[in-house]
Amino acid sequence: MARILLALLLLAAPASAEPDRISYLLGSNHIGAKMPFEQINPGVFLTWEGAPLDWTDGAYRNSFGKLSASLTASLPLIRWDNGELAAFAGVAVYPGDGRSFAVHAGDLVPVGGLQLRQGYAFVQAIPSDGRTVDAIVTFGLTFPMGEGF
């Protein structure tokens, strides 16, 4: 079942348009972690920029060392030359580990927070409930399509 959900999330991207941005997740920092987590989390995400929401679909190595996928919508709060601050929310699938989260629907877990993009760098701040971690900060590189590596 988890593999089916993972495939559906990866296929949930808008089918009628090419993505506007590609992002590479590099890692994370688990603030106030009460157990060990992997902090090297490579991943690839595609973003379709629109009005009023941007949609992002991707796959990554999660902090439990397994493959995850997520689909999020973000709402830009402030945009400036070569950057933005946005609120985002969505769902991620954590095969076999979803039930370890305080809020879950099986292996589906809600995700959300704030993301900052400046130039080719991005950072996300994701609050948590404090049971296993207080917050997660993720970071990586992001490029307009055609400029990525």
Backbone bond lengths (Angstrom), bond angles and torsions (degrees), N, CA, C in turn:
res aa  C-N    CA-C-N  psi(-1)  N-CA   C-N-CA  omega(-1)  CA-C   N-CA-C  phi
1 M - - - 1.453 - - 1.527 111.31 -
2 A 1.326 117.12 -41.91 1.461 120.54 -179.44 1.521 111.13 -62.30
3 R 1.337 117.43 -37.15 1.469 120.16 179.25 1.521 110.97 -66.41
4 I 1.309 117.12 -36.11 1.464 120.69 177.10 1.526 109.90 -65.40
5 L 1.330 117.35 -45.07 1.468 120.92 178.16 1.522 111.09 -62.46
6 L 1.330 116.83 -40.36 1.455 121.39 177.77 1.519 110.55 -60.94
7 A 1.312 117.59 -46.15 1.462 121.44 179.12 1.523 111.58 -63.76
8 L 1.327 117.65 -41.01 1.465 120.66 178.88 1.523 111.80 -63.16
9 L 1.323 117.32 -41.03 1.462 119.48 177.65 1.512 111.37 -63.27
10 L 1.326 116.73 -41.65 1.462 120.02 -179.80 1.520 112.15 -67.57
11 L 1.323 117.07 -28.03 1.458 121.11 -179.87 1.523 113.13 -92.09
12 A 1.322 117.71 -0.01 1.457 121.80 -174.69 1.524 113.29 -78.52
13 A 1.296 118.16 -1.46 1.462 121.48 -178.68 1.524 110.39 -64.28
14 P 1.329 117.32 150.66 1.460 120.00 177.37 1.527 111.15 -55.65
15 A 1.306 116.71 123.86 1.459 121.12 -174.22 1.519 113.14 -82.32
16 S 1.323 117.88 -17.30 1.455 119.67 -171.96 1.521 114.20 -95.62
17 A 1.314 118.50 -0.39 1.457 119.18 -176.22 1.520 110.86 -141.23
18 E 1.321 115.25 151.84 1.455 120.71 174.18 1.530 108.59 -77.01
19 P 1.324 117.92 146.90 1.468 119.45 178.31 1.535 110.96 -66.90
20 D 1.322 115.39 153.82 1.460 121.85 -179.29 1.524 112.85 -94.77
21 R 1.342 116.84 -22.32 1.461 120.38 -171.66 1.523 109.26 -147.22
22 I 1.337 116.19 145.16 1.462 122.04 172.51 1.525 107.40 -120.98
23 S 1.323 115.67 135.34 1.462 120.95 -178.66 1.515 109.62 -127.66
24 Y 1.325 114.88 143.82 1.452 122.06 179.90 1.529 108.57 -116.79
25 L 1.317 116.89 110.73 1.454 121.47 175.38 1.523 108.28 -73.26
26 L 1.320 116.42 132.55 1.462 120.75 180.00 1.521 112.23 -106.80
27 G 1.331 116.97 -42.26 1.451 117.97 -176.39 1.503 113.07 -171.71
28 S 1.344 113.79 -171.86 1.452 120.52 -177.03 1.521 109.64 -150.23
29 N 1.322 114.99 162.72 1.453 122.69 172.63 1.520 106.74 -130.75
30 H 1.314 116.43 123.85 1.464 122.34 -178.59 1.528 108.28 -96.81
31 I 1.296 116.20 102.57 1.460 122.23 -176.03 1.527 109.26 -77.79
32 G 1.320 115.89 127.81 1.461 120.51 -179.66 1.513 113.59 70.12
33 A 1.341 117.65 29.50 1.465 121.32 -177.66 1.522 111.12 -64.03
34 K 1.313 115.44 135.32 1.455 121.68 179.40 1.528 111.57 -105.33
35 M 1.329 115.82 5.96 1.463 122.92 176.33 1.521 107.03 -154.49
36 P 1.329 118.80 162.88 1.470 119.49 -179.50 1.534 111.65 -74.56
37 F 1.334 114.56 137.89 1.460 122.06 175.53 1.519 108.67 -128.71
38 E 1.335 116.68 148.88 1.464 120.26 172.03 1.517 108.14 -71.81
39 Q 1.317 116.61 135.61 1.457 120.22 -177.09 1.527 112.23 -112.56
40 I 1.322 117.17 -1.98 1.464 122.16 172.13 1.524 105.24 -101.29
41 N 1.330 116.16 110.39 1.469 121.09 -171.36 1.526 111.19 -130.53
42 P 1.327 117.86 71.40 1.466 118.07 -179.17 1.525 112.01 -62.67
43 G 1.326 114.42 142.81 1.455 119.80 178.16 1.513 111.44 -164.74
44 V 1.319 115.56 164.82 1.466 122.37 178.66 1.519 108.16 -130.52
45 F 1.337 115.90 133.90 1.457 122.80 -178.38 1.521 109.88 -132.59
46 L 1.327 115.73 142.56 1.465 122.36 174.59 1.522 107.93 -113.94
47 T 1.334 115.67 138.37 1.466 121.14 -178.86 1.513 110.16 -123.66
48 W 1.336 114.40 134.68 1.454 122.63 173.28 1.523 106.00 -107.66
49 E 1.333 116.37 112.51 1.457 120.82 -178.07 1.520 109.25 -85.62
50 G 1.327 115.82 131.32 1.455 120.41 -178.26 1.504 110.81 -148.55
51 A 1.310 114.47 -173.83 1.459 119.60 178.63 1.513 107.72 -123.27
52 P 1.289 120.33 127.30 1.463 125.62 1.60 1.524 113.25 -90.69
53 L 1.354 118.47 -9.21 1.462 120.58 -173.86 1.515 112.53 -109.74
54 D 1.328 115.25 148.86 1.456 122.61 168.69 1.533 106.67 -102.21
55 W 1.338 117.29 142.14 1.462 121.94 -179.76 1.508 109.10 -114.92
56 T 1.328 117.11 133.69 1.462 122.20 -179.36 1.518 109.64 -127.92
57 D 1.313 115.42 134.38 1.454 124.21 -177.16 1.523 107.28 -131.91
58 G 1.329 118.35 132.31 1.453 118.03 -179.80 1.504 114.19 -168.35
59 A 1.316 114.43 178.19 1.463 122.46 179.23 1.524 108.20 -133.60
60 Y 1.341 115.74 149.36 1.463 120.55 -176.56 1.519 110.09 -158.75
61 R 1.317 114.77 162.80 1.469 121.37 172.02 1.521 106.25 -84.09
62 N 1.321 116.27 117.84 1.460 119.12 -175.87 1.526 111.62 -80.03
63 S 1.296 116.67 177.58 1.462 122.09 -175.42 1.524 113.34 -73.77
64 F 1.344 117.01 -5.17 1.461 121.67 173.25 1.529 110.42 -97.01
65 G 1.340 117.38 1.23 1.459 121.75 178.82 1.509 114.88 84.31
66 K 1.330 117.40 18.72 1.464 121.52 -178.95 1.524 110.45 -120.86
67 L 1.323 116.18 164.76 1.460 122.17 177.74 1.524 110.43 -74.87
68 S 1.321 116.18 131.69 1.461 122.62 174.67 1.518 108.70 -129.62
69 A 1.307 115.51 162.64 1.462 122.15 173.44 1.513 107.81 -135.37
70 S 1.329 115.43 153.27 1.461 118.78 177.91 1.514 110.59 -144.02
71 L 1.311 113.99 155.76 1.460 123.18 173.38 1.521 105.84 -132.66
72 T 1.339 116.27 121.41 1.460 120.55 -179.06 1.519 110.86 -131.68
73 A 1.319 114.01 155.95 1.466 121.94 171.07 1.516 106.44 -116.44
74 S 1.314 116.17 139.24 1.462 119.08 177.75 1.517 109.64 -125.78
75 L 1.316 113.71 146.89 1.456 122.01 179.16 1.517 107.88 -116.87
76 P 1.332 117.65 108.11 1.463 119.32 178.28 1.535 109.81 -61.51
77 L 1.323 115.55 127.09 1.462 121.61 178.18 1.521 111.32 -93.30
78 I 1.322 115.03 -40.03 1.469 122.15 179.07 1.520 107.00 -141.94
79 R 1.326 116.51 131.77 1.468 121.55 173.93 1.515 108.86 -120.30
80 W 1.312 116.39 143.57 1.456 122.58 174.96 1.515 107.19 -142.94
81 D 1.314 116.43 174.67 1.453 120.88 -178.91 1.524 109.71 -56.71
82 N 1.316 117.69 115.35 1.451 124.59 174.88 1.532 114.35 72.68
83 G 1.359 117.43 23.18 1.455 117.88 178.35 1.514 112.92 -169.74
84 E 1.329 115.09 173.24 1.458 121.12 177.04 1.523 110.64 -166.10
85 L 1.310 114.97 159.33 1.456 124.47 169.27 1.518 105.86 -117.47
86 A 1.342 117.05 128.73 1.465 120.83 -176.57 1.525 110.21 -138.26
87 A 1.318 115.11 152.02 1.463 122.03 169.24 1.522 106.56 -95.29
88 F 1.334 117.29 141.48 1.458 119.49 179.28 1.527 110.58 -135.85
89 A 1.319 115.14 154.26 1.460 122.10 177.05 1.517 108.12 -154.09
90 G 1.318 114.87 151.18 1.455 118.90 179.25 1.506 111.38 177.88
91 V 1.319 114.96 -153.33 1.453 121.72 -176.86 1.524 109.06 -137.17
92 A 1.331 115.16 144.47 1.465 121.56 174.86 1.519 108.09 -127.82
93 V 1.317 115.70 150.71 1.457 120.07 175.42 1.525 108.17 -106.69
94 Y 1.336 115.51 128.20 1.463 124.23 178.83 1.529 107.94 -118.83
95 P 1.337 117.86 84.13 1.466 121.04 -175.58 1.536 112.24 -55.47
96 G 1.314 115.68 120.14 1.445 122.09 178.27 1.519 115.27 81.10
97 D 1.332 118.00 -9.96 1.469 121.01 -176.69 1.527 113.78 -123.29
98 G 1.310 118.13 -3.82 1.463 120.64 -177.18 1.508 113.69 -57.39
99 R 1.314 116.45 -35.19 1.460 120.47 -177.53 1.532 113.11 -71.39
100 S 1.325 117.30 -9.58 1.464 119.67 177.78 1.529 111.49 -80.86
101 F 1.330 117.33 -7.66 1.460 121.92 177.34 1.526 109.42 -88.72
102 A 1.324 116.69 148.23 1.472 120.81 -179.94 1.527 110.92 -62.40
103 V 1.324 117.24 -38.82 1.463 122.37 178.73 1.526 107.32 -115.76
104 H 1.315 116.53 122.88 1.459 120.78 -178.76 1.525 109.50 -161.89
105 A 1.304 114.96 162.84 1.465 122.84 169.17 1.516 104.76 -127.53
106 G 1.317 115.78 83.20 1.460 120.39 -172.97 1.518 108.54 69.82
107 D 1.319 116.09 -120.93 1.461 120.34 178.90 1.528 113.12 -91.64
108 L 1.330 117.99 0.33 1.469 121.59 176.63 1.521 109.72 -88.44
109 V 1.322 115.15 132.25 1.462 121.91 -175.65 1.533 108.73 -128.93
110 P 1.339 118.12 132.30 1.467 119.07 174.68 1.526 110.18 -72.01
111 V 1.322 116.05 142.97 1.462 122.05 175.84 1.520 108.29 -129.71
112 G 1.314 116.48 152.02 1.455 119.52 177.48 1.511 111.21 179.46
113 G 1.316 115.11 163.35 1.458 120.80 179.70 1.516 110.64 161.66
114 L 1.320 114.51 -149.83 1.462 121.88 178.14 1.517 109.25 -117.04
115 Q 1.329 116.03 145.12 1.460 120.01 174.92 1.522 109.73 -130.74
116 L 1.308 114.25 140.34 1.456 122.95 -179.87 1.515 107.84 -119.62
117 R 1.333 115.56 129.15 1.463 120.62 175.27 1.515 107.95 -122.89
118 Q 1.324 115.73 128.74 1.460 121.55 174.40 1.520 107.26 -137.07
119 G 1.327 115.99 118.93 1.459 119.53 -177.07 1.517 109.76 60.41
120 Y 1.319 116.00 -126.44 1.461 121.25 -177.70 1.529 112.73 -97.61
121 A 1.311 118.41 8.48 1.469 121.16 -178.80 1.521 110.80 -110.73
122 F 1.341 115.94 148.58 1.456 119.87 172.46 1.522 109.73 -137.49
123 V 1.324 114.80 153.15 1.462 123.31 176.17 1.519 106.51 -139.12
124 Q 1.334 116.29 138.86 1.462 121.61 174.83 1.526 109.06 -121.21
125 A 1.312 116.76 139.43 1.456 123.02 173.89 1.526 107.27 -114.11
126 I 1.340 115.62 119.48 1.461 122.12 -175.45 1.528 108.17 -120.27
127 P 1.325 118.16 109.05 1.471 119.26 179.40 1.529 110.67 -71.03
128 S 1.330 115.90 155.89 1.456 121.47 178.26 1.517 109.17 -133.65
129 D 1.328 115.94 -179.72 1.465 120.31 -175.89 1.523 113.86 -88.98
130 G 1.323 119.10 -3.84 1.450 121.99 178.23 1.518 115.12 87.09
131 R 1.334 118.11 -5.73 1.475 119.39 179.71 1.521 111.51 -65.04
132 T 1.323 117.08 -51.07 1.468 120.49 178.61 1.517 112.48 -115.10
133 V 1.321 116.54 -19.39 1.461 121.44 -179.51 1.531 107.77 -159.42
134 D 1.331 117.00 147.32 1.465 120.64 178.99 1.524 111.93 -82.94
135 A 1.324 115.86 -38.00 1.464 121.50 179.46 1.523 108.61 -162.86
136 I 1.314 115.08 161.57 1.460 121.21 176.58 1.521 107.39 -125.13
137 V 1.314 116.04 133.94 1.459 121.85 174.25 1.522 106.50 -114.94
138 T 1.328 117.00 121.72 1.462 121.57 177.50 1.523 108.35 -110.42
139 F 1.330 115.63 158.42 1.466 119.12 -177.68 1.516 109.79 -152.79
140 G 1.331 113.98 157.38 1.451 119.20 179.38 1.506 112.05 -179.16
141 L 1.317 114.59 -162.21 1.466 123.31 -178.67 1.521 109.22 -118.14
142 T 1.318 116.25 146.20 1.460 120.97 -178.93 1.529 109.59 -140.10
143 F 1.328 116.06 141.87 1.450 121.65 -175.71 1.523 110.37 -140.07
144 P 1.340 116.61 143.38 1.470 117.96 168.10 1.540 108.13 -61.23
145 M 1.310 116.71 146.24 1.468 119.42 -179.83 1.522 109.64 -54.85
146 G 1.322 114.96 139.30 1.457 120.48 -177.68 1.512 112.15 95.88
147 E 1.340 118.38 -14.33 1.449 121.77 179.05 1.511 112.75 -112.47
148 G 1.356 118.08 -5.25 1.462 121.45 -177.06 1.509 112.29 -74.66
149 F 1.315 115.64 172.15 1.467 119.62 176.07 1.512 110.70 -117.98
